[in-house]
């Protein structure tokens, strides 16, 4: 089954007042690579998150973002560093006495120091946090897999139609290529007739030999057979269970090589035009293949 590499998924999971939201975006890539964005409390979970995504996906660039909401944490809570506040007050008092100032240090003076009052920090239950985050990522990764498979089905239908068009056109190309020896013989006879108009009849044996040599140089039967094999392999690969993108991309290169060879041997305009059209169809297939896992 073909899977696309471009998709989006989001999942939310809640347990015991902790909620994790996982968002995954995937893009085309030659390999499986990650960009993971986590809150401070989850920094140690990056490798585990990558392992979860790897269960479902073999290729593509994965951007994974996780956000956490802990309903059990204190809202608007603050901690006071009493030791620092006392030390700062004593320092202010010392300066006041030293300078002989009449005004005693006040609360506002103490509060002007940094980090005397700071937002309260609570460390959540790491076991629970890990479970909630991993479950959310797993849900998102599975949902992404479903989306990639759904898009892959659309790609499968499109590629099947396009490869069938190439197969049908190859039947016509094969018919045109079969006329090449006759065409070469006719052209050679006309050319020799002009060059030897005053020398009598052309040796039919020599003519047949020359035609055979030219026909052999322009023979594309081997290329046609290989293209037929590539078409069969292309369809077989599309129905494989494993990742198909790289194999299909390789087959596209092989198709292109055979089409170029046929084009270089083309003996008539119709055949050349057909090769151009085939390469145009192949390019559309190549663009679609770039999206396949």
PyMOL commands that set and color helices and strands:
alter all, ss='L'
color gray80, all
select helices_A, chain A and resi 40-54+82-99+107-111+126-178+180-195+204-217+221-238+245-265+269-289
alter helices_A, ss='H'
color red, helices_A
select strands_A, chain A and resi 7-15+18-27+32-37+60-70+78-80+117-119
alter strands_A, ss='S'
color yellow, strands_A
deselect
rebuild
show_as cartoon
